[in-house]
Every structure is written in C-alpha cells, then in structure tokens.
C-alpha cells in the first residue's frame, strides 16, 4: 500500500490531518481610500452632513474617516464649489448662455469690487484727514454762527 501523502511534503496537525493555509484574513480589512471616496466625502461635507453620518454612509469608523479624509472634511465645500466653477467656466468658454448668466450671478453675489469714483482734488475730505488735522479744522470753524464769533476774530 502506498500513501498518497508520501510523495508530497505536507504538514499535519496533531490529529493527522493536513494543515490547510488560512484563506481569509482575520479581522476587519483596512479601509480603501480612492478618488471616488474623496469626492464623495467633499460633497457630503459641503451638503452639511456630520462626520458621524458620513462615516456611517461609507461604512467606516469616525476616527478612520478623520484619519483618511481630514482635508476633505475641512475644505470639502471649497473643493466642490471650485469643481462646479471649473465646469461652469468650460461651458462659458463654449458659449453656453446659462453658464454666462450663472457666472455673472456668482460675481454679483460675491460683491465684486466696483470701479472707484474719482473725488475732486480741490478740497480735502474729512475722510482723508487724520484725527489731529480734523480736530484743527473743526476748531477753526467752530466759532462761525455764534455770538462769540466777533470776539474770537
């Protein structure tokens, strides 16, 4: 009689059965971060979701979320707004009229600086005078229109 195991070099356990390699790893697998998850976290944070809610949606712990997505949690709204503006700019360049009006709405909403209105240089305004110069100017014109005006001149 010949053994089937005699030609193979197989380890046996205490009961004489062959030891099979472990097929699955023990414990929870590590969290896989990718670009899709990063954009999703940015979007959810921009929508106002809490960290606990985002972690529950992704199926990870809050600590894992903070460890892997700290930048996205902090600047998520800015990243999403920037991406939306990039897409709008591309459509604006192609001549999309809706994108053009959207860009003008955004600029108007942000309060783009208007062109300064030039002031007359003949007379210095009280805005440009310092505290002491404004006080001196007020002191010179304080007596006008009072009965003391004739005495102080």
Buried (B, 14 or more C-beta within 10 A) or exposed (E): EEEEEEEEEEEEEEEEEEEEEEEEEEEEEEBEBEEEBBBBBBBBBBEEBEBEEBBBEBEBBBEBBEEBBEEBBEBBBEBBEEBEBEEBEEBBEEEEEEBBEBBEEBEEEEEEEEEEEEEEEEEEEEEEBEEEEEEEEEEEEEBEEEEEEEEEE
